[in-house]
Amino acid sequence: MPLYTFLVKSEKNYKFCLAFLDENKKWVRPIKLDDGFLETEIATEDGKALDMFDVVDMTFDYPLPINHSTERIIKIVHNMICFLY
């Protein structure tokens, strides 16, 4: 199971951009094709907010690179983030 460390959260128009480092220290930016994440989509089922340096497991669909970005960009399929510790 791949693990990701949460490092960046920025807000624009009430939605959020996220960035993580994977186990190989490569940047990963989970995205949704319909826009940014809502606050409720980056919290546990019991409502705990995602904090910097949390380690999480995420389910992804496929890479979606953008030419001018140096980080790997990946779409989340189920909008699910599972907190591990």
N, C-alpha and C positions, 0 to 999 in steps of 0.2 A: 504494500500500500504506500503510494508516494505521499510524502509530507511536505507542507509548505509553511514558511514562516511569514506572518503578516507584517508588512513594513510601511505601506503607504495607503492613505485614505484621503481623497480629496472630494469636495462637494461642489456641484454645479447644478443649479435649477432643482434643488431638493433631491438629487440623485447622486450616487457616489461612484467614483473610480477607485479600484483597488489594485494593489501590486504586492507580490509575494516573492520570496526567494525559494527555489526548490532545493532538494537535498544536494544538488550539484552546484549550488550557488549561482544559478541562472535565474534571471528575472522572468516572472510569469505574471501576465495581466489578464485575469479572467474578465470576459466581456459578455454582454448580452446583445444580441442583434437589434433589439428594440430600444436600446438606450442604456443608461447606467442602472445601478442597483438601488433599490429602495432600502431604507434603514432596516425594515423587517426581514429583508433577504440576506442581511449580513449579521444575523443574530442566531442564537440557538433556539430550539423550540420553546424553551422556557423564558426567552426574552433577553438572555445575557448578550450584551454588546460585544463585538469583536474588538479586542484591544491590541495595540502594537505588541509585536513579538509573540502573539499567540501562535501555537503550532496547530495546524488544521489539516484535515484530509478533505479533498474535493473531488467530485466526479466531473470529468470533462468529455466533450464530444470530439473536437478535432482542432488542430492548429489553424490559425487564421492570421498569418503574418501581414504586416503592412510595410511597404518598402522603406519608409523613412524611420521606422522604429527599430531599435537594436534589440529590444526584448522580445521574447516569445510571447505571442498573444493567443489565448485559448478561450474558446466559448464554453461556458458552463451549461450543461444540458438540463439538469434538474434544479438549478438555482439552490443547490444544497451545499452547505458548509458544515462539517462535523468537527467540533472541538475535541482535541485529544488530551492536551494538558497545558 
